[in-house]
Amino acid sequence: MFTGLVETKGLVDSFKKNEDGMILRLNHNDSFEVSINDSVSCNGVCLTVVSTDKNSFEVQLVNETLNRTTAEFWKEKDELNLERALLPSTRMGGHFVQGHIDCVTKISKIQYFDKSSTWTFEMNDHIERYIVEKGSIALNGVSLTVASKRKNSFDVALIPHTIELTTFGNLTIGDNVNVEVDILGKYIENFLGQQK
């Protein structure tokens, strides 16, 4: 479980393909300490650390993960948003993020203003019912608020701090991002469905 508050950015160092998918090595700064078996959100995808050293760690990506996320497009030197799993003592500044990606969507528009920007994303039928104006959504592992919602798209507003701290500064129109909708909507839908 994560909060969607990115701790740092990691740099893709290498890939090692195997029959189950691949092993990904990520470089990180000194302050980002992880151990074997830790869960780490990498651009919103919950992955398990399988080996580590001082400034890097490796995670296993299975074919299911590669097929459902933007991980299939990651390449060497790409930056990824990193967040370690939350602790019971962690301040809850974002929202509950599982690291289980619902779909991949595309950036369709970016509007820059003086000190903020509005980003528009395509919205397919699979996630439409879970997205609500002023509700929470995780995009590439970043906890954000839905600013507005239309028939086939939704907007989020970003402040410069978010763009600088995360990989949003590297993204442009047409790029794909991982989407995880708020889990609360899914639980409510499931509960109400069982009551019929």
C-alpha positions in Angstrom: 0.0 0.0 0.0 1.3 3.5 -0.9 0.2 7.1 -0.5 0.9 8.4 -4.0 3.5 10.9 -2.7 6.6 10.3 -4.7 9.8 10.1 -2.7 12.3 10.3 -5.5 13.0 9.5 -9.1 14.9 6.4 -10.1 16.9 5.9 -13.3 16.4 2.7 -15.4 19.9 1.1 -15.6 19.3 -2.2 -17.3 16.9 -5.0 -18.3 17.5 -8.8 -18.2 14.8 -10.7 -20.0 13.8 -14.2 -18.9 10.9 -16.6 -19.5 8.7 -15.0 -16.8 9.2 -11.4 -18.1 12.3 -9.5 -17.1 14.5 -8.2 -14.3 14.7 -4.4 -14.1 17.6 -2.6 -12.4 17.0 0.9 -11.1 19.5 3.4 -9.8 18.5 5.8 -7.0 20.0 8.4 -4.6 21.6 7.6 -1.2 18.5 8.5 0.9 16.2 5.9 -0.8 16.9 2.8 1.2 15.3 -0.5 0.3 15.8 -4.2 1.2 15.0 -7.5 -0.5 11.3 -8.3 -0.4 10.3 -4.6 0.0 7.4 -3.3 -2.1 8.3 -0.3 -4.2 5.9 1.7 -6.5 7.7 2.3 -9.8 5.6 4.7 -11.9 2.7 3.4 -9.9 3.4 -0.3 -10.4 3.9 -2.2 -7.2 7.0 -4.3 -7.6 9.0 -6.5 -5.2 12.7 -5.9 -4.6 14.7 -9.1 -5.5 18.2 -7.8 -5.0 19.8 -4.6 -3.8 23.1 -2.7 -3.3 24.0 0.8 -2.2 22.5 2.9 -5.0 20.4 0.4 -7.0 17.9 -2.4 -6.7 16.3 -5.0 -9.0 12.7 -5.9 -9.4 11.0 -8.8 -11.3 8.4 -7.8 -13.9 6.2 -10.7 -15.0 4.5 -10.8 -18.4 1.1 -9.9 -16.8 2.6 -6.6 -15.5 4.3 -5.9 -18.9 1.0 -6.4 -20.7 -1.1 -4.2 -18.4 1.2 -1.2 -17.7 3.6 1.2 -19.4 6.5 -1.0 -18.2 6.6 -2.6 -21.7 7.8 0.8 -23.0 10.4 1.6 -20.3 13.9 1.8 -21.6 17.4 2.5 -20.3 17.9 6.0 -18.9 14.2 6.5 -18.3 13.2 8.2 -15.0 10.5 6.5 -12.9 8.6 7.8 -9.9 9.6 5.8 -6.8 7.8 5.4 -3.5 8.3 2.8 -0.7 5.3 1.1 0.9 3.8 3.1 3.7 4.4 2.3 7.3 1.7 2.4 10.1 3.4 5.6 11.3 3.4 7.3 7.9 1.5 10.6 7.5 -1.3 10.0 5.0 -0.9 13.0 2.7 -2.2 11.5 -0.5 -4.7 8.6 -0.7 -4.6 4.8 -0.5 -2.8 3.6 -3.6 -2.3 -0.1 -4.1 0.1 -0.1 -7.1 -2.4 -2.3 -9.1 -2.8 -0.6 -12.4 -6.3 -0.5 -13.9 -5.3 0.7 -17.4 -2.9 2.8 -19.4 -4.2 6.1 -20.8 -2.8 8.9 -23.0 -2.1 12.6 -22.4 -4.3 14.5 -24.9 -3.7 18.1 -23.8 -1.5 20.3 -21.6 -2.2 23.9 -20.7 0.5 25.9 -18.9 -0.4 28.9 -16.8 1.7 31.2 -14.7 2.4 28.8 -11.8 0.3 25.8 -12.6 -0.8 23.6 -15.5 -3.8 21.5 -16.4 -3.3 18.1 -18.0 -6.1 16.3 -19.9 -6.2 12.5 -20.2 -8.2 10.2 -22.3 -10.8 8.2 -20.3 -12.1 4.9 -21.5 -15.4 3.1 -20.5 -13.5 0.8 -18.2 -12.6 3.5 -15.7 -15.2 6.2 -16.4 -17.5 5.2 -13.5 -14.7 5.3 -11.0 -13.6 8.8 -11.8 -15.4 11.7 -10.0 -14.7 15.4 -10.0 -12.6 16.3 -6.9 -11.9 12.6 -6.3 -8.5 11.0 -6.1 -6.7 9.2 -8.9 -3.1 7.9 -9.2 -1.2 8.7 -12.4 2.2 7.1 -12.8 2.0 6.5 -9.0 1.3 10.2 -8.2 -1.7 10.9 -6.0 -3.7 13.7 -7.8 -7.2 15.2 -7.7 -9.5 15.1 -10.6 -10.2 18.8 -11.5 -12.9 18.1 -14.0 -14.5 15.3 -16.0 -16.1 15.2 -19.4 -17.5 12.4 -21.6 -14.2 10.9 -22.8 -11.6 12.7 -20.7 -10.6 14.1 -17.4 -8.3 16.9 -16.1 -5.9 17.2 -13.3 -4.1 20.4 -12.2 -0.4 20.3 -11.3 1.7 22.7 -9.4 5.4 23.3 -10.4 6.6 21.4 -7.3 4.8 18.2 -8.5 6.2 18.5 -12.0 9.7 19.0 -10.6 9.6 16.2 -8.0 8.0 13.6 -10.3 8.5 12.5 -13.9 5.7 14.7 -15.2 8.4 17.1 -16.3 9.5 14.5 -18.8 6.1 13.9 -20.3 4.3 15.5 -23.3 1.1 15.1 -25.3 0.7 11.6 -26.7 2.7 9.9 -23.9 1.1 7.0 -22.0 0.7 6.9 -18.2 -0.4 4.2 -15.7 -3.8 4.8 -14.1 -5.1 3.5 -10.8 -8.5 4.6 -9.8 -9.5 5.1 -6.2 -10.1 1.6 -4.6 -13.0 2.9 -2.5 -15.2 3.2 -5.6 -14.5 -0.5 -6.5 -15.3 -1.7 -3.0 -18.6 0.2 -2.9 -19.6 -1.1 -6.4 -18.8 -4.6 -5.3 -20.7 -4.3 -2.0 -23.8 -2.8 -3.7 -23.7 -5.5 -6.3 -23.9 -8.2 -3.7 -26.9 -6.6 -2.1 -29.1 -7.1 -5.2 
